[in-house]
Amino acid sequence: MVEIKRIEPTKSNLKKFTQFQIDLYDDNPYFVPPLISDDVATLLPEANPAFDFCEAEYFMAFKDGKPVGRIAAIINRQVNEKSGTKNARFGFIDFIDDPEISGKLLEAAENWARKKGMKKIIGPLGFTDLDHEGMLIGGFDELSTMATIYNYPYYSEHLENLGYKKESDWLEFLMKVPDAIPEKYNRIAEIVKKKYGLKVLKYTNRKRIKAEYGHAIFHLINDAYKDLYQYSTLTERQIDHYIDVYLNLLNLDLVTLIADGNGKLVGIGISMPSMSRALQRSRGKMFPIGWYHLLKGLKGKNDRVDLLLVAVHPDYQNKGVNALLFQDLIPYYIKNGYKYAESNPEMETNSKVQSQWEYFSTRQHRRRRSYAKKL
């Protein structure tokens, strides 16, 4: 018998909620676990400033007393108000290959959403775009990344059998790092610098980049991404939180800022050494030795770099600013011995973003999807 239980959002309960996913993929060589502490902080209302405009309910499925599935039901009021919709989201969804379990989990999320007056449910999505989103539907034999969801192939079949339809797809690309900056990038970058009076900014001090451009980085992200699918505008409280969480982790060699003649930020590229193998070795835990594997992932040898974020102000999009970013970043990739670069998920319809990889040797190696169902 399958039993669905509502999970009270305490640290203890949310650790078990997160641990279920890690246990489910224990023998899978492509799954990259989250840090349990990070997921708990995301799911805990008092720790995540997104709860200023979001609400959520968590459910777990049990069979014969053992956990066999989990799901989060979320409402982002900010996105609904901006888009004039009444959408709920589902995310953090995992289950064993049993249609009864997936059906009852999604039914619990749907019933909660209906009671809240929602008309449609979509997912997998998180609270905001900085959370994991999109169900993997292609590339199951590719090593996942710390910024993306990995799931078994049967997930999408279960959803489709329950009446869920495609809402949107994302594509991901694996690029070979070139031995030198592509000549066309160099040429475009020099033209762009002269034409628009742009300059590259590099920092070696985290306190200084926080003080001078910390807020500007996230305001630029808001401006650049505002029209993207289900984008949730970052609030000042979220920005303060992310400055503390993320900027402390970055290798500043892999952070490139582009400013205009007045010092206004117009572009940013943020990369990070791949943490996939380090997170696998940590098994989602900092202690007793997880911290060692994570530190080794940040500081040790690595042949792969993750392109976490590229953002260009709308006034400068399609004007070659991306060439300026990669003119600066590629030498650092070469210096650090990176052979491959992973893109973040990009909307399949966003040909402008995908065109920035045209001068690299690329392979589109993963596809993921959001699903929707009317309530």
Secondary structure as UniProt FT lines:
FT   STRAND          2..7
FT   HELIX           11..24
FT   TURN            25..27
FT   HELIX           36..43
FT   TURN            45..47
FT   HELIX           49..52
FT   STRAND          54..63
FT   TURN            64..65
FT   STRAND          66..76
FT   HELIX           77..83
FT   STRAND          87..95
FT   HELIX           99..115
FT   TURN            116..117
FT   STRAND          120..123
FT   TURN            129..130
FT   STRAND          135..138
FT   TURN            140..141
FT   TURN            146..147
FT   HELIX           154..161
FT   TURN            162..163
FT   STRAND          165..176
FT   HELIX           183..196
FT   STRAND          199..201
FT   HELIX           206..225
FT   TURN            226..227
FT   TURN            229..230
FT   HELIX           236..246
FT   TURN            247..249
FT   HELIX           252..254
FT   STRAND          255..259
FT   TURN            261..262
FT   STRAND          265..273
FT   HELIX           276..282
FT   TURN            283..284
FT   TURN            287..289
FT   HELIX           290..299
FT   STRAND          304..312
FT   HELIX           314..316
FT   TURN            317..320
FT   HELIX           321..335
FT   TURN            336..337
FT   STRAND          340..343
FT   STRAND          346..347
FT   TURN            348..349
FT   HELIX           351..354
FT   HELIX           355..357
FT   TURN            358..359
FT   STRAND          361..374
//
